[in-house]
Amino acid sequence: MESFIHHTKGRTPRQLHRDLDGLKDDELGRSGFTGRTANLYRRNDPTQYRAVGDLAGVDRMISDLTPTDETDPAGEPLVMFHNDDCRISLSRRGAAAPFWSRNVDGDELIFVHAGTGYLETEFGRLPYRPGDYLYLPKGVTHRQRPAEPSTLLIIEATDEYRVPEAGVLGRHFPFDPSLVVVPEPEVFTDPAPDGAEEYEIRFRQRVGATSVFYRFHPLDVEGWRGDNFPFAYNIDDYDVITSDSVHLPPTVHLFMQATGVYVMNFLPRPVEGRAGTERLPWYHRNTDYDEIAFFHGGAMFGVDMPPGLISHAPQGIHHGIPERARERARRRFDTDTRVEWKVIAVDTRRRLTPTPAVLGTAPTEVPAEVQV
C-alpha cells in the first residue's frame, strides 16, 4: 500500500539520490516511476552480470538493419519490437513509394532521426526535419516524399495517442502547443506512379495485406475542420523541466501516451548543481514496463552519445549507466554545467518481443559511459 511515510533501515544516505558514500543506489519500483518504491543500497554495481535467455535485452545500431524501403521504393518499414499495444519500426526511405499508406490498426508517432522532406496527407503537406515528431492519426492516408534519404523511428500504438495530464503544471506544459505545425489544405494532382491508371492505397495492418485502388488522386481534399489531424513538433522546442537538487525520474519528461505506451524525451538541460547530488539515473529494474531508448545524438559529461543506437531493457532486468560513468560524472562535477544528451524513450506496459531481424544481428558493443 502506498504511504507518505517511508521506512529507513540499515546504512542509507540521508537524502534520496544524494551523497551515496560508495553505495550503489538501486530502485525497485512499481508502475514505472510513479508507484511504490524501495531503494536498495548495494555494495556492487547491479548491472555487472551475464544474462542468458529471452529477457536478456537487446542493443543494436540501426545502421546494421536494412528496411526494405531503403533499397526498394515499394518496400516497407522494418518492425523491430512489438506487443499487443505497440509496434516500433525503422524506415530509411530515399524515394517516394509508388503507393499511399493508411494505418488501419493504430496511430503513428514518427521520430525523424535524419533527413528532410514532407508527408503528403489528406490534410495537406507536412514538412519534416531532424528532431521532428510527426503524428498521424489512425486512418489518415499519406505518402512520404523524402528530399534526401530519411531515417524514421515509427512508434505505432493500437490506442489513440494523447497529451498527458498537465498535473501541478496546469496549462504550463513542457512544450508550447502553439509551436505545433499543422498542414494547410492542398489538393494533390500528381499522376499515378509509373504510368498506372489507378492510385493504390496500401493498408498498414498487423495481420494480412489489403490495398484499395482509386481512379482519381486519393488526396483531393480542399478543406478540413475538427480536432483530429496530423501535426509536427520538433524536440528543439521542448521545454525541459529541471531540478537543481535531485535527478528527476523519466516520467517527468513524458511527451505523448497511449494505452500501454509512453513516449519521453531526454534532452539537453542544465545539470543538477547542489553538491553531492547524483546527476545520472539510478540503477533500476523497471518491474512493470519494458524500456526502449533510442539515441538521437548529443553528449554526456564529455562522452559522445552513439547516434542510432536502440537499446531494449525488458522489465525485471537490471539496467542503468554503470559505475565507471558515474564516477566520471562525480569527478567532473565542477566542470560540467550541462548534459547534452538527446534520447527518445518508449516505455510499454506489456513485454516487447524483438523481431528476428533485430535478434539476428551481431550484438552491439555499447560504450560503458552511455549504457542505459
N, C-alpha and C positions, 0 to 999 in steps of 0.2 A: 504494500500500500504506500502511495506517495505521501511524504511528510515534509514539512518545513524544517523539522529537526533531523540532523544527520548525526549518526554515531561516529566517534573517532576512537580507534583502538590501535594500540601499539605505536610504532615510530612513524609519524606522519609529518609533513610540513605544516606550518601554522596556517597557511592560506593556500587555497586550491591553485595548482599550476604555477607555483612560485617557490623559489628557494628550496630546491629539492635535496641539496646536500648529498649528491651522489646517488640518490634513489631514482628509480625508473617509474614514471607516472603512467599507469595502465588503467584505462577506464573500461569498466564492464557496465554497459547501459542497456536500457530498453527503449523502444520507439525511436530509434536513431539516437539523437542527442537531446530529446525533449522529455524523456520519461525518467523512471527511477535509475539511479546510478550508484556504482561503487567504484571508488578509485583505489586501486591496489598498488602499493609502493614496494616495488621489487628491487632485488639486488642486481638482476641481469636484464639485458635487452630482450624483450619477449618476441622480437621479430627474427631472432637468430635461430632458425630452425630449418630442418629439411622436411618438405611436405611431399607425400605420395598419395595420389588419389584424385578424384574428380573435383574436389574443393580446394585444390592447391593454389588457385589463382592463375591469371594469365597476364603477361606483359608482352606487348607487340608493338613494333614500329609499323605504322600504316604503310610506309614505303615498301614493306615486304609483302603487301597484299595487292592483288590486282582485280578490281571490279571489272566485269565485262564491259561496262560503259566507258572504260578507259581506252580500250582497243577497238571497240565497235560502237558506232553511234546508235545502233539498235540494241545495245546491251543494257544491263540493269545494274543498280547498286548491289553491293555485296553485303549480305546480312552477316554481322559478326556475333551478336548476342541477342537472345530472345527469351521471353517468358509470356505468360498469358496476357500481361498488361502492356508489354513494351517490345519493340524491336529496335536495335541500334545497328545502323548500316553505314557503309562507306561508299561514296560516289567520287569518281575522279574523271568527270566528263570533260572532253575537249571540244566537242562538236554537238550541235543541236541534234536531238533524236528525230527520226522520221515519223514520230508519233507523239501524241499528247498523253499525259498521265492523269489519273484520277484515283486517289486513295479512297477505297470504299470500306476500309476496315478501321481507320483511325485518323486522328490529327497528326500532322508532322511539324516538328520543331527542328529546323535545319541550321546547323552552325557552319559558317563559311571559314574554313581554315586557310585557304589560299585561292586566289583567282578573283576575277571580276566578270561581270556580265549582268544579265537580268532574267527574271522569270516573267514569261508572258502568261497572264491568268485571265479568267473571265472578268475580273475586277479592273484589269489594266496591267501596266508594266511595273514590275517591282525590281529596281536595280539592286545589286549586291556588291559588296567588297569584303576583304578580310575582316574578321571580327563581327560580322553581322549575324544575328539570328533572323531567320526567315520563318514566319509562322504561316502554315497552310491549314485551314480548317478542313475537316473530313469532307470529301466530296467535291472539292474545288478542282476544276480542270486547269491544267497548266503545262508549260513546257519550258525547260531551261535553255537559255541562249547564251552560252559562255563566250566572252570576248577573248579569253585565254583559258588554258586548262585549269579547272577549278576542283578543289578538294573540299568535299562537304561531309559533315557528320550528321546523319539523319536520325533523330530520336523520335520514333513513332509511338504514340500512345493510343490504345484502343478506346480510352475515355477522352473526354474533352479537356484540353489544356485550359488553365485559368490562372489568373494572378493570385498569389497567396493573400490571405487576410492581412490587412495593414497592422493590426495589433496596436501596441502602445505608440507606434509611429503616427497613428492617424492617417491623414492623407499624404504624409511626407514619406512616400515610398523611397526605396533606394534607387529609383530611376524616375526621371521626369517623363510622364506619358505624352507630353506634347512633342517629344522628340521621336516618337514612333513615326515611321514613314508608311503612308497608306497609298495604294495605287489610285491614279486618276483613270476614269473610264477611257478605253481605247478600243476601237473596232479593228481587229487584225484581218488583213486581206491577202496574206501570202498564199500563193498556190499550194496545193497539196504537194508534199515532198516527193522527189523522184518522179515527177510527172504522173503521179497516181490520180485517179478520178475521185477518190474518196479520202477523207481525213480520218485517221484511226485514233481512237482514244483507248489506251490500254489501262485496264483497271489494275491498281496495286492492291493485291489481296493476299491473305496468308495461305489459303488453300485454293488450288485450281488456277485457271487463267481465263480471262474474258477480255474481248475487245468489242467496241461498238464503232460503227463507221457512219460518217455523215457525208452528204454530197456538198455541203457548204462548210465554211470555216467554223469550227466549234466555239471560237472566241469572238462572237459577233455582238457583244453586249454594248449598248450605247449609254447606259447609265445604271447606277445601283444606289440603294439606300439600306440602312439597317446597322446592326452591331455585330454581325458575323462576317468577318473579312480577313484577308491576309495582310500581313504587315512585316516590316523590317525594323530591327533595333540593333544598334552597334554597342559592343561592350565598352567602347571609349566613353560612352555617355552614361555609364552605370555609376551611381554614387555609392562608394564602398563605406559601410558602417565600420567604425574602428573603436578601439579602446586602448588607453594608454597603460592600463594596469593588468589586463588579462587577455590572453588569446581567446577570441570568440569562437564558439562552435560553428561548424559549417552551415547549419540551418539558418544562421543569421543572414547568409548570402543567397537565400532562395530567390530564384528569378521567376520560374513558372512551375506549375504542378498539374498532374492529372492523377486519377486514382491509381495508387501504387507506383507513381513515377514522380521524382522530384529533381529539378534541374537547377544547379547552383553555379555561381561564378566566384572563383578565387582570383582577384585582380590586383594590380599594383596599388599599394597603400603605404602610409607611414607605419613603421613597426612600433610595437609596444616599447615605451620608454622608461617605465619605472624599474629601478634596479631590482634584479632577482627574478623578474618575470620571464617565464618560458615563452619564446617567440614562435615556436613551432607547434603544430598539432600534437597532442599527446598520443601515446600508443593506445590502440583500442581494437576491439574485435566486434564490429557492429553486429549485434546478435539478431537484429530484426530486419536488416537491409543489406542487399548487395551494393557494392560501390564501384562505380566506373569513374576513372579520372582520365581526361583527355588533355594532353599538354599542348597548348597552342603556342607557347614560347615564353620569353622573358628570362629572368634570372632570380636566384635566391641566395642572398648573402655571398655574392661573388661567384656563384656557380651557375652556368647557363643551364636552362631547362632544355630537355631534348624535344624539339618540336615534332609533333606527330606520334608521340608515344601514347598508347592507350593501355591502361592498367585496370585489371579486374580483381577486386578483393571480395570473395564470397563471404556472406555473413557467417560469423562464428570463428573466422581465422584471423589471427593477429596481423596487424599491419600498422604502418607508421614510419616516419622518417627515422632512420637508425641513429644510434648514439654518436657515431662519428660526426654526422652532420649537426647534431645538437650541440656537441662540444665546440664545433666551428662557430655556430651562431652565438654561443656564450663568449668565445674569445673575441668576436667582432662586435660585441655589444656597444662599445663606444665609437665604433667606426661606421656601422650601418644605421641609417635612419629610415630606410625604406626597404620593402620587399617588392620585387618587380615581376612576380610570377603571373602567368596567365593560364589558368587551368579551368576547364569546363568539367563539372562533376555531375554525375547522374546516380541517384540512389533509387533502388527499386525494392518494393516490399516483397515480391516473390523472387526466388532464386533465378538468376540468369543462366542460360545454357550457352556456352561458347559453341560456335559452329565448327565443323571440321576444317573449314578454310583458315580459321584462326588457330586452332589447335595443331594443324598440320605444318605450321611454320616453325622454323628453328627458334628456340627461346631467345628472347632479347635480354642482353646484359644491361641492366639499368644502373646508372651511376648511383652509388650509395647515398650521395648528397641529396638526391631528389626522389628516392623511393618513397612510395606512399602506402 
